[in-house]
Amino acid sequence: MPEMEIRARRGHPDFLDLPWQLKLLDWDVDNTDGRLVRMAHGVSRHVVRFVQYEGRVYALKSTEEAVARREYDLLRGLAEARLPVVEAVGVVTGRTAPDGEALGAVLITRYLDFALPYRYLFGNPTGMDLRPRLVDAGIILLARLHLEGFFWGDCSLNNILFRRDAGALMAYLVDAETGEHRPSITDAMREHDLEIARINIAGDLTDLIASGRIPEIDVAAAVDDVVTRYRALWDELTHVEEFPSSQRHRIEGRIRRLEDMGFDVAEVSLRPTEGGATIQMRPVLLEEGHHARELEGLTGLRVQENQARRFLADITSWQAYLSEVEGRDVPRAVAAARWLEEVYGPHIVVPEELADRLEPAELFHELLEHRWFLSEQRGEHVSNEEALADYVASVLGTRPPERLVVDDEDD
């Protein structure tokens, strides 16, 4: 009989204090020494439990050993490709009950702080309709995975978590059990994946209607729109464009459009057509995160794409301000370092009891929005300090905690 083994990455708990001799279904607060927590999450075909260590939450999924090891490796590979996925932390194998019954393996992943399941967003307590943003985020995630050569095989709203991204949402893959990672995937595989997504999302929306979380909608029309928008995005990312050789400036225009969407074009393929009158252009290497990588290079901050876009604009404004005040051209790298120390850092500090409402990057984005609102309202410039005080008093305190969203439904 194999001995139990916990294979866990460094920087995380060893998980030895958990009751591995019990089925996950039988875990409760008492036999986990209070570590068990109820987190909001999608519907899963497996038993999933959540445990907390010093403010960090981990998801434990019961499955078969080969499946757990394969999904662990898939998640690691996707993360190394800088794709938005949950962090694979470890695999537990060789579990047995006191009577000798084999209990199967467990995959351990880190639960994303400030991650929101779609059911929470559809019942969004702030009153904003986030459905279009949620759909857009899911479509971008699926396209990114396909560009990387990943066939998901089970795309659904249940298998995605969302994080706020400067007013938009960013989607993260949660479950990769049915996935395949290849150098590239065929159009037939993409279409099959898209059809699976269409069927699964239709079921997710039907469940939301039945539970009263959303009003009656035309589900068929909604999922058809998802498919149409995915295909439009894929076409923009990959289609071959032909134009006269005298209009080579259109190469830069295409690249700028893709960068505006958040995709970095590292390489393009240019091919003169027969006779040399026209040029065919196709993006070859595409990575999302153009602005996020630029911001990280300047400041070391790792944030999401829309947040990075907004922060880069604020750094540009700060650079112009410093140059005017000091009467000299301030280099961008110097301005970025001073922005981090003098602007960003001091203005993400809020009372401890409100620190779980928004992650720091999203809080700073909302602060910038609030500063603009106050300045427009008063007809004069409002400082960051004054805007932060007003924002904390009038807005942040009214928001629900989102760092760890607790499950409010029965199993």
Summary of the structure (lengths in Angstrom):
residues: 411
radius of gyration: 23.9
end to end distance: 33.2
largest distance: 79.1
contacts: 1205
relative contact order: 0.09
helix: 46%
strand: 19%
